[in-house]
Amino acid sequence: MNVNANYSVSNTSGKEYLKVNTDDEKNQKFELTQISDGYKAKAMNKTAKADDGLGSFELQKRK
């Protein structure tokens, strides 16, 4: 799936967070956890978990 979005990454108290804005949902917040081939993004707020939100997902490095 391809999604066009604006995003920012922040580090708070040793944890990494991803904030995403798409056309459908603004201010989606995810906690990033490093996995062997990329990151796991866990939905943290209502907008990320909404029907039009991205939900939890994985970001994988391109090979």
C-alpha positions as CSV (number, residue, x, y, z in Angstrom):
1,M,0.0,0.0,0.0
2,N,1.3,3.5,-0.8
3,V,0.2,6.5,1.3
4,N,1.1,10.1,0.7
5,A,1.7,11.8,4.0
6,N,3.6,14.4,5.9
7,Y,5.5,13.1,8.9
8,S,7.9,13.9,11.7
9,V,9.9,11.7,14.1
10,S,10.7,12.6,17.7
11,N,12.5,11.0,20.6
12,T,11.0,11.5,24.1
13,S,12.5,9.8,27.2
14,G,14.4,7.3,25.0
15,K,11.3,6.3,22.9
16,E,10.9,7.1,19.3
17,Y,7.5,8.4,18.0
18,L,6.2,9.0,14.5
19,K,3.6,11.7,13.8
20,V,1.7,11.3,10.5
21,N,-0.7,13.6,8.7
22,T,-2.7,12.2,5.7
23,D,-5.5,13.8,3.7
24,D,-8.0,11.7,5.7
25,E,-6.6,11.9,9.3
26,K,-4.3,14.5,11.0
27,N,-2.0,14.0,14.0
28,Q,-1.8,10.2,13.9
29,K,0.8,9.2,16.6
30,F,2.7,5.9,16.6
31,E,5.4,4.5,18.9
32,L,8.3,3.1,16.9
33,T,10.1,-0.1,18.0
34,Q,13.1,-1.3,16.1
35,I,12.9,-4.8,14.6
36,S,15.5,-6.8,12.6
37,D,14.6,-5.3,9.2
38,G,13.0,-2.0,10.1
39,Y,10.5,-0.6,12.6
40,K,7.1,-1.6,14.0
41,A,4.7,1.4,14.4
42,K,2.1,0.9,17.1
43,A,-1.0,3.2,16.9
44,M,-1.0,5.4,20.0
45,N,-4.0,7.7,19.7
46,K,-7.7,7.8,18.4
47,T,-6.9,9.3,15.0
48,A,-4.3,6.6,14.3
49,K,-6.8,3.9,15.3
50,A,-9.7,5.5,13.4
51,D,-11.3,3.8,10.4
52,D,-9.5,6.3,8.1
53,G,-6.3,6.1,10.1
54,L,-3.3,4.0,9.3
55,G,-3.6,1.6,12.3
56,S,-0.4,-0.3,13.4
57,F,2.0,-1.3,10.7
58,E,5.7,-2.1,9.9
59,L,8.3,-0.1,8.1
60,Q,10.8,-2.3,6.3
61,K,14.1,-1.4,4.8
62,R,14.3,-1.6,1.1
63,K,16.5,-4.4,-0.2
